[in-house]
Amino acid sequence: MVPITVGPSCILSEHLHLRRTPSATIGVVNWKEAKANGCHQIKQIVQQLAIIKSKLKAQLLPDLDVVIISSQRMSNTYFGGLYSERYGDYISVVPQNLRLVMVGADTGDVLSHILRETYFTSREIIIELTQDPGPWNIMLRSNSFKVLQIFFFVLMIFNLIYAAHQLVRLFAESAKRAFIRQVILSASFFYIIVLIIVPSNLINSPIGLVFQYLSWLSGYIAYCLLLISWGRIIRAIYRKQIFVVFFVLNYVGMAFFTLIVIILIGGVVAVFRPLLVVAAILIVIVAPAVFILQAINLLLFGILFLRMMRSIKLNVAVYNALRKLTFLAFLTFVGWSMEVFTAVSIMTRIASTPTGYLCSSAAYKLASIFLFGIVFWVINIENRMEAENPTLSQITLSEHSSSVPPA
């Protein structure tokens, strides 16, 4: 058993300090030390192991059979989780005939201590490795998890097909009023595609991270634009000062989310940890509050729709549209509530167990399906409203400027 030293900029040392001919070569990487030397993903370590294997072969020494990597979590926890570890796409770069083993952070520290103590001695180190798939691998390989993945994949594909159909229809329209809806649908379409291709917890590369963050931004802005569109339609009919607060909250939310995404992308591209730490703090502390506000927004919106339907005389087409929007507003409240649960589960480490992860992942995907499926349906409803009421197009988002309307 030999320590694999990680130098500055996450570069592995090729010198293994072998004092005798081993019967087998087992490498040990302490993640705490690797992280301190600039490693951000386990993939960065794994992709350099082929060099170590070549070095051993050149010295006619036993091949590197196993590499032990310590986790960020202690051994008495569910270490190795999909949220807690930064794996990267390590599977694609694992050398042939090499097995990777993950142990708890405390076990990794013990192994590092033993290796330091016996570094310049001829003391024999004998260890026994027992194969154990672990709770995370058991979950990932289970039939129930595969069925769940297929179920959500099919639902998102249906969303994607419906969005594509709506986009084709909207882009076929040359009218100016269709432009904002094209923007909303295009941003939502991009979000769904990235959600399918780059799952939120299995980011494969910095490029995958950047695309995920951009999809979050485009999806959030698309949703805020839709809310503003609803708000302007309703405010034109039901004029109340409270709508100023509603618009301000949406614009502030878009600005805040844009700032977070810029910081996140800056941290990934520049590999500048302080930026990522700042963004993580904002997401963990502020984002749940923003999601809660959005959920309350939609709940109040649904109540307003109900009041309008009961207190204002409307023609049949507008009444039917408002009835559908009321139903969708309450569904959207459910969607934002799921986003809150996802954020809180990660923040409180509920998702650090296999069961908690499954609940968090399911809530996140259901929220995406709820929210962006609703975007596509609402756009369709607005199209029908205008087709049946040409005068209604005068109060939609596409006929207004982007400024907050006067009180």
PyMOL commands that set and color helices and strands:
alter all, ss='L'
color gray80, all
select helices_A, chain A and resi 8-10+31-36+42-46+49-58+90-93+105-117+134-141+143-172+176-197+206-237+242-269+273-311+316-347+350-352+354-388+390-395+397-399
alter helices_A, ss='H'
color red, helices_A
select strands_A, chain A and resi 2-3+6-7+11-12+25-29+64-70+99-103
alter strands_A, ss='S'
color yellow, strands_A
deselect
rebuild
show_as cartoon
